């Protein structure tokens, strides 16, 4: 496996539109090389006798049955809201995008 070069890091930085100083290129090249090496070591693990899994322990989802129960009316739920619009909570826009 070849080492990650500073030219490769500079290329990735350009693709990502990141401005990196020369010392950062050297620093990140060493870090990325260590990361790639660690991933390669994990890939070397003998996994022929290990079945694929998503979790180390067997898990079972436990769902409760849906039961209709008394709940608040829309008017009750919205009674304490500082602002309401079309039977919904009105909240201030946080992004400058138009709806």
C-alpha positions in Angstrom: 0.0 0.0 0.0 1.4 3.4 -1.0 1.4 6.4 1.3 -0.9 9.2 0.9 1.0 12.1 -0.7 0.7 15.8 0.0 -0.2 16.2 -3.7 -3.2 13.8 -3.2 -4.3 15.8 -0.2 -3.9 19.1 -2.1 -6.1 17.6 -4.9 -8.7 16.5 -2.4 -8.6 20.0 -0.8 -9.2 21.6 -4.2 -12.1 19.3 -4.9 -13.5 20.1 -1.5 -12.8 23.8 -2.0 -10.6 23.9 1.1 -7.6 26.3 1.4 -4.8 24.4 3.2 -1.4 25.7 4.1 1.7 23.7 3.3 2.1 22.4 6.9 -1.5 21.3 6.9 -1.0 19.3 3.7 1.8 17.4 5.4 -0.2 17.0 8.6 -3.3 15.7 6.8 -1.3 13.5 4.5 0.2 11.7 7.5 -3.3 11.4 9.2 -5.0 10.1 6.1 -2.2 7.6 5.6 -2.8 6.3 9.1 -6.6 6.1 8.5 -6.2 4.2 5.2 -3.8 1.8 7.0 -6.2 1.2 9.8 -9.0 0.4 7.3 -6.7 -1.9 5.4 -5.9 -3.8 8.6 -9.6 -4.2 9.3 -10.1 -5.6 5.8 -7.4 -8.2 6.4 -9.4 -9.9 9.2 -10.5 -13.4 8.4 -14.2 -13.2 8.1 -15.1 -16.3 6.2 -16.6 -18.0 9.3 -18.3 -14.8 10.6 -21.8 -14.1 9.3 -22.7 -10.5 8.4 -24.4 -8.6 11.1 -25.5 -5.1 11.9 -24.9 -5.3 15.6 -22.6 -7.3 17.9 -25.6 -8.6 19.9 -28.8 -10.1 18.5 -31.5 -7.5 18.8 -35.3 -7.7 18.3 -37.4 -4.6 17.8 -40.2 -4.4 20.3 -43.3 -2.6 19.0 -46.3 -1.9 21.1 -49.7 -2.3 19.3 -51.3 0.9 18.1 -54.2 1.7 20.4 -56.6 4.5 20.0 -56.6 6.5 23.2 -58.2 9.8 24.2 -55.9 12.7 23.2 -56.0 16.5 23.0 -58.1 18.3 20.4 -56.3 20.6 18.0 -57.6 23.6 20.0 -56.3 22.2 23.3 -52.9 21.3 21.8 -52.5 24.8 20.3 -54.0 26.7 23.2 -50.6 27.5 24.8 -48.8 28.2 21.5 -47.4 31.7 21.0 -48.5 31.7 17.4 -50.9 29.5 15.3 -51.4 29.2 11.6 -53.8 26.8 9.8 -54.3 24.7 13.0 -50.5 24.3 13.3 -47.8 25.7 15.5 -46.3 28.8 13.7 -42.5 29.0 14.3 -40.1 31.6 13.1 -38.2 30.9 9.8 -34.6 30.0 10.6 -33.3 29.7 7.0 -33.4 32.5 4.4 -35.0 30.2 1.8 -38.4 31.1 0.3 -41.2 28.6 0.8 
